């Protein structure tokens, strides 16, 4: 029999419009990678929340997933995934 993989116990931090849309600042979930976090958001809060989350700066332990393995970034117990608005200026 194959081993059942349940994922890592992580914290998810929501900011700005996403926090308002999901009606919370943070939660604890179980996920294997960042893609699983996005699936959780879609399942719990709907497609609009997932679409918004994908447009935000996504970080794992303070490091952008763009510097890691994007949505395939593997998560470990205790990791923190954050969703932040992208700000620009000049």
GIPEPE-V302090 format. One record per helix or strand. SS is the DSSP state (H for helix, E for strand). FROM is the first residue (numbers start at 1). TO is the last residue. Records with the same first field share a line. If there is no record, write none. Layout:
# GIPEPE-V302090
SS->FROM-TO / FROM-TO
This chain:
# GIPEPE-V302090
E->8-14 / 26-31 / 33-33 / 57-60 / 63-64 / 74-74 / 80-84
H->16-22 / 34-45 / 47-55 / 65-67 / 70-72
